[in-house]
Amino acid sequence: MKIIGLAGGIGSGKSTIAGLLAGLGAVIIDADKIGHEVLDADIKAHKQVVAAFGKQILNPDGSVDRRELGKIVFADRKALSRLNRIMHPQIYRVVKAELEQYKKQGVKAVVIDAPLLIEASWATMVDSVWVVTATETSVIKRLEKTGLSRDETMLRIRSQLTESERARIANVVINNDYSPDELKQKVNKLWQGLQFDTCR
């Protein structure tokens, strides 16, 4: 089974590329989605996050308001590190379990869509690290559509590794400032190249 780690900064367009890879036959593991599910369903993780950041991050129903939590952690590297220390081991456990299941099912290729794959030191569990890049202007435009302000977007960008830092770890770098057709051609070519690799 071929395991691809898909990483990149916020708003770089990882989801678009993950969608293209899914269309080509890859199974996608969305680490962000798993993180949300863990935070909602794992009582231990929920309690640890509330204990670390206070009840002001809670919605009236007791769930975590991710936007409020984001305002705290993206403005303070120590706070972000604290959150990652709580969440990353929980997410890793779920990802590893899903990989084992897919391996037993005989799945050909799995893509782990994980923005912080490099920061979390997960590169060792994939065969190839694909890093998605985009210009800051493109990122800001994409995130404006999600309702994030420019200030919130810049806090998130500055909290992450730079593109050059990610590129040093990458096996493949995909520039997502292509047109949709050019991007699709690029991803198709990369996918075809995988067929000649020796898979685990």
Summary of the structure (lengths in Angstrom):
residues: 200
radius of gyration: 17.3
end to end distance: 5.0
largest distance: 52.7
contacts: 598
relative contact order: 0.22
helix: 58%
strand: 14%
